[in-house]
């Protein structure tokens, strides 16, 4: 997994009824874009994570980028 500051991390819900979570990557702490990542969620909460196989990086500026216009 490789990410850069400004990318988004999508983590799929693991159980029925649990929603996907999206967070902005605000800092990459590993070498060459590798985890761990410092994440910021929409509610302002920050977390340090090494994502697992249930997570996907959405790179900034790609077709999968679903950022709201005011977040760009």
N, C-alpha and C positions, 0 to 999 in steps of 0.2 A: 504494500500500500504506500502510495506517495501522495503527499499533499503540500500545499503552500499556504502561506498566510492569505486570508481572504476567501479561500475555498470553503465549501460547506460539507459537513459530515451528516449523512442521513443514516440513522440507525433504525432498522425495522423492528416493529413490536414483536415480542417473542411469544406472546400468548394471545388467544382470541380476545378481542376487545381492547387490547393495548395498541395505542396509536404509534405511528412512526414519529421519531423525534429528529429535528433538524437543528444543527448548531453551526455557528460560524467558527472557523479555525482562526484563532487570534495569535497563536504562536506555535511553531513547530520546534520541538525539543530534540528530535532525533536527527541523525546524519542523513543528508540527501533527501529530505522530505519524509523520513520514516517517523513512526510514532515514538514517543507519546506526543499528544497534541493538547494544547490548552484551548478549551472550547468556551464559547459564550452563547447561551440560549436566549430566546426571545424575551424571557422574563428578567434578563440581566444576570442570571446565575452563571458562574464560571466553574469549570471542572477540568481536571487533568485526566486524560484517558488514553489508553492504548486500545483502539477499537478491534473488535473481533470479526468473525466472518458474516455477522448480521449487519455490517456497516458498509456504506459505499461513499466514496469521496465524489462530490460534485464540483468539478473544477470551474473556477471563475471564468466567465466568458464563453462557456460551451452551450450547446442547445439544451442541455439538461438543467441549465442554470435557471432557477425559478425565483430569483430574488425580486422583491417588490421594487419598483422604480426608486422609491425614496431611500432604499438601502444601498444603492449603487454609488 
